[in-house]
């Protein structure tokens, strides 16, 4: 019974080759991290405060980006008291936020940082069981939320993602890379390696975003002990559906990320250059709170040159290794392993293998899936059945609000650290960072704003073309 259904080598082969989401079962039963519920973590942290993002439970047509949320510093004991409605929370950091109206999310919490004084706890997480030797909690991120806590729909520019559910359940709505144009991608608010969707998946505005009807949602409710694989460039909207949820994830870096880093460097340079030309007193919250800061043009140029250099270094290594290796499975880079790539010079990958190729659904899907050992221990996350686009994902509650349909079919962290202090709010019952109504994408405007121009310039399709032209120029 202690034997896992997949050996580390086979599990790694699945992770590195499967290009659609799937759930692993019975792979982590002996992980001590399965005991990481909020009560246990509160004892381990022993009064240490962490930052929570608070958002409204009401469902709007506009995605509730992190720039529109409030932030508080609190202990896990205070979070538990608030989520349970205990009287002690009336005077604590959550006292301004009615639990019936707000959700709280401690997301992007780097385990290496919050448990830096207890490094032995890193070994509670054993990604080596999935074939990634030496990867533990030190290369992982912790997510703690209350019911309704959610991550806006986005895709990660880098890597693939392994997510362990520890406490409570989360519902994932995933969309394939081919649906990108249906999801109206945007880089505002800007965050390195996160491309957001303008569509609020929980309540889509089909008048403004009619192509969303053509999208195909793959929905899964992830329960404790299960591990979800989110392949490269799959869009995902994630929501906590139980009173308290705890998840642990690790982003697996891929050699295919080298070109993505060039695109991210171009995007950062354009965003910072154009936004720095605006009057900073305009109050336009274009920088996501998870971003460290708007960096200078000089630093951004260095970042771009390092990304281009790493790309060609990997290409050169790949050509050399192709002559000596016939392995069909791409190895992850041995550099830093989280979602976003550090921009410091010392963070370039130490070794590159064969680049991961984009999956051709039109010719290779059936052939590739035949090689994957699906069964009771590995389940595909299938598209929603009997639907006409993603409209079937929307249901109407008795109170008239549109919410996601519950389909019981059964989101890296940054490599650079968060800034120590994020924007805080002293206001009660109001999100800390309400967007200027004039900047709403749904507001009719006679004159184009800087955001309108920037949104077009850093559209992923445009950036991809610029990156290709730049790499051609550099490679001559």
C-alpha positions as a printed NumPy array, in Angstrom:
array([[  0.   ,   0.   ,   0.   ],
       [  2.98 ,   2.298,   0.501],
       [  4.021,   1.886,  -3.129],
       [  3.14 ,   4.974,  -5.174],
       [  1.324,   4.457,  -8.493],
       [  4.137,   6.183, -10.415],
       [  7.852,   6.015,  -9.816],
       [  9.661,   9.395,  -9.814],
       [ 10.962,   8.877, -13.355],
       [  7.509,   8.088, -14.75 ],
       [  5.853,  10.932, -12.85 ],
       [  8.428,  13.354, -14.237],
       [  7.89 ,  12.041, -17.755],
       [  4.156,  12.718, -17.385],
       [  4.7  ,  16.224, -15.982],
       [  7.158,  17.2  , -18.694],
       [  5.21 ,  15.762, -21.622],
       [  1.499,  16.093, -20.807],
       [  0.053,  19.237, -22.371],
       [ -3.36 ,  19.211, -20.742],
       [ -4.296,  19.513, -17.057],
       [ -4.519,  16.34 , -15.003],
       [ -4.806,  15.316, -11.359],
       [ -2.449,  12.897,  -9.595],
       [ -3.953,  10.672,  -6.908],
       [ -2.209,   8.643,  -4.169],
       [  1.194,  10.285,  -4.709],
       [  1.611,  12.289,  -1.499],
       [  0.039,  10.15 ,   1.226],
       [  3.287,  10.03 ,   3.214],
       [  4.1  ,  13.749,   2.913],
       [  4.202,  15.478,   6.327],
       [  2.907,  18.587,   4.521],
       [ -0.563,  16.997,   4.428],
       [ -0.793,  18.047,   8.088],
       [ -0.264,  21.7  ,   7.19 ],
       [ -3.75 ,  22.912,   8.049],
       [ -4.144,  26.486,   9.285],
       [ -4.269,  25.453,  12.948],
       [ -0.951,  23.597,  12.635],
       [  0.675,  26.414,  10.648],
       [ -0.444,  28.982,  13.225],
       [  1.396,  27.001,  15.904],
       [  4.528,  26.762,  13.758],
       [  4.505,  30.482,  12.942],
       [  3.924,  31.248,  16.646],
       [  2.378,  34.696,  16.326],
       [  4.262,  35.778,  13.199],
       [  2.176,  38.054,  10.994],
       [  1.694,  37.605,   7.274],
       [ -0.078,  39.756,   4.744],
       [ -3.636,  39.021,   3.628],
       [ -5.351,  40.401,   0.54 ],
       [ -9.033,  41.182,   1.05 ],
       [-11.626,  41.355,  -1.692],
       [-15.367,  41.726,  -1.924],
       [-17.512,  38.624,  -2.311],
       [-19.915,  40.47 ,  -4.58 ],
       [-19.412,  39.513,  -8.207],
       [-18.777,  42.432, -10.568],
       [-18.353,  42.504, -14.344],
       [-14.759,  43.69 , -13.88 ],
       [-12.131,  41.226, -12.546],
       [-11.133,  41.95 ,  -8.952],
       [ -7.454,  42.55 ,  -9.655],
       [ -5.023,  42.867,  -6.761],
       [ -4.86 ,  46.626,  -7.33 ],
       [ -8.533,  46.784,  -6.319],
       [ -8.108,  44.903,  -3.028],
       [ -7.275,  45.85 ,   0.564],
       [ -4.329,  44.501,   2.559],
       [ -3.823,  43.756,   6.257],
       [ -1.072,  42.208,   8.371],
       [ -2.402,  39.502,  10.665],
       [ -1.505,  36.257,  12.401],
       [ -3.077,  32.98 ,  11.383],
       [ -4.801,  32.896,  14.778],
       [ -6.509,  36.191,  13.924],
       [ -7.426,  34.855,  10.492],
       [ -8.969,  31.734,  12.05 ],
       [-10.936,  33.807,  14.573],
       [-12.251,  36.071,  11.807],
       [-13.224,  33.206,   9.517],
       [-15.049,  31.507,  12.398],
       [-16.846,  34.681,  13.48 ],
       [-15.27 ,  34.798,  16.942],
       [-15.799,  37.988,  18.999],
       [-12.034,  38.502,  19.418],
       [-11.79 ,  39.593,  15.782],
       [-13.915,  42.664,  16.468],
       [-10.801,  44.561,  17.565],
       [ -8.184,  42.885,  15.388],
       [ -6.815,  43.638,  11.93 ],
       [ -9.937,  42.155,  10.294],
       [-12.325,  44.287,  12.373],
       [-13.138,  46.559,   9.425],
       [-14.089,  43.651,   7.181],
       [-17.369,  41.808,   7.561],
       [-16.77 ,  38.109,   6.889],
       [-20.093,  37.888,   5.06 ],
       [-18.931,  40.566,   2.605],
       [-15.186,  39.918,   2.28 ],
       [-12.792,  37.092,   1.612],
       [ -9.129,  37.005,   2.681],
       [ -6.186,  35.455,   0.857],
       [ -2.592,  35.002,   1.995],
       [ -1.17 ,  34.21 ,  -1.43 ],
       [  2.308,  34.037,  -2.98 ],
       [  3.824,  33.232,   0.435],
       [  7.328,  31.887,  -0.123],
       [  7.883,  29.009,   2.244],
       [ 11.633,  29.677,   2.235],
       [ 10.941,  33.14 ,   3.623],
       [  8.138,  32.685,   6.127],
       [  9.832,  29.624,   7.633],
       [ 13.411,  30.874,   7.288],
       [ 14.027,  30.235,  10.99 ],
       [ 12.669,  26.659,  10.686],
       [ 14.433,  25.248,   7.594],
       [ 13.785,  21.677,   8.709],
       [ 10.136,  22.147,   7.715],
       [ 11.144,  22.369,   4.052],
       [ 11.523,  18.59 ,   3.979],
       [  7.786,  18.147,   4.647],
       [  7.306,  18.742,   0.907],
       [  8.86 ,  16.105,  -1.365],
       [  8.613,  17.045,  -5.03 ],
       [ 11.345,  14.448,  -5.555],
       [  8.478,  11.923,  -5.668],
       [  7.564,  13.564,  -8.99 ],
       [ 11.114,  13.18 , -10.271],
       [ 12.474,  16.589,  -9.288],
       [ 15.368,  15.598,  -7.081],
       [ 16.229,  18.019,  -4.309],
       [ 13.073,  20.112,  -4.749],
       [ 11.301,  20.688,  -1.447],
       [  9.388,  23.379,   0.397],
       [ 12.276,  25.741,  -0.187],
       [ 11.2  ,  25.948,  -3.837],
       [  7.486,  26.135,  -3.05 ],
       [  4.797,  28.688,  -2.33 ],
       [  1.985,  28.655,   0.251],
       [ -1.609,  29.848,  -0.299],
       [ -4.118,  30.289,   2.558],
       [ -7.614,  31.581,   1.872],
       [-11.152,  31.887,   3.128],
       [-14.288,  30.985,   1.192],
       [-14.527,  33.03 ,  -1.991],
       [-10.832,  33.945,  -2.111],
       [ -9.761,  33.892,  -5.724],
       [ -7.002,  34.563,  -8.209],
       [ -8.041,  36.505, -11.343],
       [ -7.882,  34.514, -14.558],
       [ -4.34 ,  34.591, -15.938],
       [ -1.64 ,  32.518, -17.545],
       [  1.949,  32.168, -16.354],
       [  4.592,  33.003, -18.924],
       [  7.084,  30.584, -17.389],
       [  7.06 ,  26.896, -16.604],
       [  4.381,  24.41 , -15.649],
       [  2.781,  24.197, -12.236],
       [  2.28 ,  21.422,  -9.663],
       [ -0.323,  22.225,  -7.003],
       [ -0.931,  20.187,  -3.828],
       [ -4.238,  20.738,  -2.045],
       [ -3.787,  20.417,   1.726],
       [ -6.932,  21.754,   3.441],
       [-10.363,  22.52 ,   2.015],
       [-11.245,  22.504,  -1.661],
       [-10.523,  24.834,  -4.552],
       [-12.27 ,  25.005,  -7.876],
       [-10.069,  25.523, -10.932],
       [-11.368,  26.795, -14.257],
       [ -8.683,  26.146, -16.87 ],
       [ -8.581,  27.222, -20.505],
       [ -6.151,  25.91 , -23.161],
       [ -3.509,  28.155, -24.774],
       [ -5.555,  28.102, -27.971],
       [ -8.29 ,  30.089, -26.206],
       [ -6.014,  33.06 , -25.561],
       [ -7.743,  35.412, -28.001],
       [-11.141,  34.524, -26.474],
       [ -9.905,  35.631, -23.038],
       [ -8.818,  39.152, -24.069],
       [ -5.276,  39.16 , -22.613],
       [ -3.897,  42.289, -20.963],
       [ -0.713,  43.357, -19.154],
       [ -2.448,  46.024, -17.067],
       [ -2.08 ,  45.706, -14.15 ],
       [  1.527,  44.786, -14.899],
       [  3.173,  41.872, -13.141],
       [  6.177,  40.024, -14.479],
       [  5.203,  36.745, -16.159],
       [  1.475,  37.067, -15.432],
       [ -0.795,  37.77 , -18.383],
       [ -4.274,  38.59 , -17.093],
       [ -7.641,  38.198, -18.775],
       [ -9.95 ,  41.209, -19.028],
       [-12.88 ,  38.834, -18.531],
       [-14.309,  38.18 , -15.094],
       [-14.706,  34.425, -15.421],
       [-17.216,  34.354, -12.545],
       [-19.483,  36.892, -14.263],
       [-18.437,  37.48 , -17.889],
       [-19.512,  40.64 , -19.666],
       [-20.426,  39.09 , -22.994],
       [-21.357,  42.448, -24.512],
       [-17.817,  43.742, -24.092],
       [-16.121,  40.376, -24.585],
       [-18.305,  38.387, -27.007],
       [-15.51 ,  36.019, -28.111],
       [-15.457,  34.555, -24.597],
       [-18.423,  32.444, -25.741],
       [-15.98 ,  30.45 , -27.856],
       [-13.742,  29.464, -24.94 ],
       [-13.667,  25.966, -23.48 ],
       [-13.446,  25.664, -19.708],
       [-11.864,  22.603, -18.086],
       [-13.209,  22.547, -14.516],
       [-11.889,  20.562, -11.571],
       [-12.56 ,  20.691,  -7.843],
       [ -9.246,  19.897,  -6.145],
       [ -9.5  ,  18.106,  -2.79 ],
       [ -6.903,  17.485,  -0.057],
       [ -4.199,  15.01 ,  -1.036],
       [ -4.612,  15.598,  -4.77 ],
       [ -1.962,  17.204,  -6.997],
       [ -2.976,  19.205, -10.059],
       [ -0.703,  19.622, -13.063],
       [ -1.23 ,  22.958, -14.837],
       [  0.664,  22.723, -18.146],
       [  2.577,  25.602, -19.672],
       [  0.479,  28.57 , -20.817],
       [ -2.868,  27.214, -19.619],
       [ -5.15 ,  29.988, -18.339],
       [ -6.614,  29.474, -14.876],
       [ -9.123,  31.084, -12.522],
       [ -8.972,  29.64 ,  -8.992],
       [-11.492,  30.041,  -6.168],
       [-11.671,  28.685,  -2.607],
       [-15.023,  26.984,  -2.053],
       [-14.591,  25.879,   1.575],
       [-14.359,  28.105,   4.694],
       [-10.57 ,  27.639,   4.846],
       [ -8.197,  26.392,   2.175],
       [ -4.468,  25.67 ,   2.131],
       [ -2.475,  24.882,  -1.018],
       [  1.211,  24.401,  -1.827],
       [  2.63 ,  24.763,  -5.305],
       [  5.922,  24.692,  -7.171],
       [  6.609,  26.051, -10.654],
       [  8.749,  23.76 , -12.803],
       [ 11.013,  25.819, -15.017],
       [ 11.301,  24.742, -18.649],
       [ 13.876,  25.429, -21.327],
       [ 11.06 ,  26.813, -23.459],
       [ 10.952,  29.685, -20.957],
       [ 14.045,  31.304, -22.471],
       [ 12.104,  32.935, -25.293],
       [  9.37 ,  33.916, -22.823],
       [ 11.983,  35.762, -20.738],
       [ 12.95 ,  37.821, -23.77 ],
       [  9.291,  38.726, -24.27 ],
       [  8.928,  39.592, -20.58 ],
       [ 12.018,  41.822, -20.737],
       [ 10.575,  43.699, -23.727],
       [  7.234,  44.068, -21.96 ],
       [  8.827,  45.417, -18.777],
       [ 10.882,  47.94 , -20.736],
       [  7.845,  49.257, -22.618],
       [  5.569,  49.356, -19.582],
       [  8.076,  51.173, -17.373],
       [  9.121,  53.598, -20.109],
       [  5.596,  54.641, -21.059],
       [  4.154,  54.763, -17.559],
       [  7.101,  56.789, -16.252],
       [  6.156,  59.485, -18.785],
       [  2.794,  59.921, -17.067],
       [  2.122,  62.219, -14.168],
       [  2.584,  59.926, -11.124],
       [ -0.097,  61.885,  -9.27 ],
       [ -2.737,  60.617, -11.694],
       [ -3.364,  57.746,  -9.296],
       [ -3.581,  55.128, -12.013],
       [ -2.707,  51.849, -10.317],
       [ -0.988,  50.095, -13.194],
       [  1.619,  48.169, -11.193],
       [  0.371,  45.006,  -9.519],
       [  1.128,  44.901,  -5.76 ],
       [  3.052,  41.636,  -6.24 ],
       [  5.591,  43.499,  -8.374],
       [  8.635,  44.858,  -6.553],
       [  8.874,  48.235,  -8.274],
       [  9.05 ,  50.023, -11.596],
       [ 12.688,  49.605, -12.609],
       [ 14.826,  52.089, -14.54 ],
       [ 15.389,  51.96 , -18.288],
       [ 19.051,  51.045, -17.728],
       [ 18.166,  48.089, -15.515],
       [ 15.484,  46.957, -17.946],
       [ 17.966,  47.082, -20.823],
       [ 20.396,  44.927, -18.826],
       [ 17.561,  42.502, -18.125],
       [ 16.726,  42.313, -21.844],
       [ 20.353,  41.653, -22.832],
       [ 20.692,  38.911, -20.214],
       [ 17.49 ,  37.277, -21.419],
       [ 18.682,  37.342, -25.045],
       [ 22.108,  35.998, -24.022],
       [ 20.518,  33.158, -22.035],
       [ 18.273,  32.32 , -24.998],
       [ 21.201,  31.918, -27.414],
       [ 23.262,  30.078, -24.806],
       [ 20.443,  27.563, -24.442],
       [ 20.029,  27.283, -28.226],
       [ 23.748,  26.571, -28.625],
       [ 23.672,  23.968, -25.855],
       [ 20.599,  22.333, -27.37 ],
       [ 22.26 ,  21.884, -30.756],
       [ 25.258,  20.305, -29.055],
       [ 23.202,  17.949, -26.917],
       [ 20.972,  16.864, -29.778],
       [ 23.988,  15.171, -31.262],
       [ 24.626,  13.198, -28.067],
       [ 21.183,  12.476, -26.675],
       [ 18.008,  10.858, -27.961],
       [ 15.888,  11.455, -24.855],
       [ 12.437,  12.758, -25.835],
       [ 11.772,  14.358, -22.467],
       [ 12.918,  17.909, -21.84 ],
       [ 14.682,  18.482, -18.539],
       [ 13.856,  21.488, -16.4  ],
       [ 16.54 ,  24.107, -16.056],
       [ 18.706,  23.698, -12.996],
       [ 18.532,  27.369, -12.206],
       [ 15.938,  28.949,  -9.939],
       [ 12.704,  26.993, -10.022],
       [  9.806,  29.264,  -9.123],
       [  7.353,  31.052, -11.343],
       [  9.203,  34.22 , -12.206],
       [ 12.811,  34.41 , -13.294],
       [ 15.185,  36.567, -11.271],
       [ 16.706,  39.411, -13.175],
       [ 20.002,  39.314, -11.272],
       [ 23.063,  38.153, -13.202],
       [ 23.604,  35.099, -11.014],
       [ 20.231,  33.564, -11.831],
       [ 20.85 ,  32.356, -15.355],
       [ 20.228,  28.613, -15.803],
       [ 23.302,  26.508, -15.202],
       [ 22.396,  23.952, -17.815],
       [ 20.002,  23.722, -20.743],
       [ 18.533,  20.644, -22.342],
       [ 16.377,  20.148, -25.377],
       [ 13.759,  22.904, -25.563],
       [ 10.204,  21.876, -24.826],
       [  8.256,  22.06 , -28.071],
       [  4.798,  23.6  , -28.292],
       [  2.133,  20.898, -28.489],
       [  0.361,  20.581, -31.825],
       [ -3.213,  19.669, -30.905],
       [ -4.21 ,  19.184, -34.538],
       [ -1.745,  16.373, -35.253],
       [ -0.307,  15.051, -31.992],
       [ -3.019,  15.112, -29.348],
       [ -4.409,  11.614, -29.784],
       [ -0.982,  10.075, -30.276],
       [  0.441,  11.831, -27.195],
       [ -2.47 ,  10.959, -24.911],
       [ -2.19 ,   7.266, -25.801],
       [  1.206,   7.229, -24.1  ],
       [ -0.085,   8.724, -20.834],
       [ -1.133,   6.094, -18.247],
       [ -4.518,   7.589, -17.34 ],
       [ -6.479,   5.596, -14.796],
       [ -7.466,   5.709, -11.126],
       [ -4.206,   7.438, -10.155],
       [ -4.076,  10.028, -12.963],
       [ -7.265,  11.681, -14.199],
       [ -7.642,  14.105, -17.086],
       [ -9.339,  17.438, -16.42 ],
       [-11.919,  17.286, -19.187],
       [-13.827,  20.118, -20.879],
       [-17.259,  20.899, -19.551],
       [-19.821,  18.632, -21.207],
       [-22.879,  19.733, -23.173],
       [-21.933,  23.378, -23.482],
       [-21.973,  26.083, -26.081],
       [-18.788,  27.884, -25.156],
       [-18.153,  28.893, -21.554],
       [-21.62 ,  30.359, -21.036],
       [-22.549,  27.066, -19.389],
       [-20.048,  27.89 , -16.638],
       [-22.323,  30.679, -15.423],
       [-25.271,  30.05 , -13.139],
       [-27.739,  32.429, -11.493],
       [-28.124,  32.269,  -7.75 ],
       [-31.388,  32.906,  -5.966],
       [-30.19 ,  36.409,  -5.125],
       [-29.763,  37.155,  -8.817],
       [-25.953,  37.129,  -8.901],
       [-24.19 ,  35.241, -11.657],
       [-21.78 ,  32.718, -10.251],
       [-19.694,  29.888, -11.634],
       [-21.521,  26.642, -12.043],
       [-20.348,  23.944,  -9.691],
       [-18.997,  21.158, -11.813],
       [-17.743,  18.313,  -9.669],
       [-15.809,  16.67 , -12.492],
       [-13.187,  15.382, -10.696],
       [ -2.467,  29.465,  -9.747],
       [  4.459,  31.342,  -8.778],
       [  5.469,  32.841,  -6.841],
       [  7.937,  35.392,  -8.124],
       [ 11.609,  34.56 ,  -8.066],
       [ 12.369,  38.067,  -6.992],
       [ 11.004,  38.802,  -3.525],
       [  7.935,  40.857,  -2.859],
       [  8.572,  44.308,  -1.497],
       [  8.408,  44.203,   2.267],
       [  5.519,  46.62 ,   2.595],
       [  2.575,  46.531,   0.198],
       [ -0.063,  49.238,   0.064],
       [ -2.158,  49.166,   3.205],
       [ -5.66 ,  50.39 ,   3.897],
       [ -7.104,  52.049,   6.991],
       [-10.547,  52.37 ,   5.486],
       [-13.327,  50.146,   6.693],
       [-15.692,  48.319,   4.349],
       [-13.939,  49.704,   1.26 ],
       [-11.284,  48.145,  -0.972],
       [ -7.996,  49.982,  -0.56 ],
       [ -7.279,  50.535,  -4.22 ],
       [-10.397,  51.363,  -6.166],
       [ -9.601,  51.99 ,  -9.779],
       [-10.401,  55.4  , -11.188],
       [-13.778,  55.023, -12.918],
       [-12.331,  56.854, -15.903],
       [ -9.814,  54.063, -16.39 ],
       [-12.435,  51.322, -16.537],
       [-12.29 ,  49.361, -19.775],
       [-16.084,  49.603, -19.941],
       [-16.18 ,  53.406, -19.806],
       [-16.816,  55.177, -23.063],
       [-13.949,  57.571, -23.757],
       [-13.586,  60.201, -26.419],
       [ -9.813,  60.346, -26.063],
       [ -7.421,  57.435, -25.839],
       [ -5.583,  57.06 , -22.54 ],
       [ -2.008,  55.948, -21.932],
       [ -3.415,  52.616, -20.822],
       [ -5.212,  52.181, -24.147],
       [ -1.946,  52.699, -26.013],
       [  0.031,  50.526, -23.611],
       [ -2.533,  47.738, -23.679],
       [ -2.091,  47.481, -27.454],
       [  1.705,  47.832, -27.425],
       [  2.244,  45.067, -24.868],
       [ -0.411,  42.723, -26.235],
       [  1.212,  39.257, -26.115],
       [  0.83 ,  38.854, -29.892],
       [  2.705,  42.109, -30.505],
       [  5.417,  41.257, -27.985],
       [  5.903,  37.82 , -29.546],
       [  6.466,  39.41 , -32.955],
       [  8.876,  41.986, -31.506],
       [ 10.81 ,  39.238, -29.722],
       [ 11.115,  37.22 , -32.939],
       [ 12.401,  40.267, -34.854],
       [ 14.821,  41.129, -32.065],
       [ 16.205,  37.599, -31.856],
       [ 16.62 ,  37.483, -35.63 ],
       [ 18.539,  40.769, -35.509],
       [ 20.726,  39.562, -32.63 ],
       [ 21.369,  36.172, -34.198],
       [ 22.684,  37.565, -37.493]])
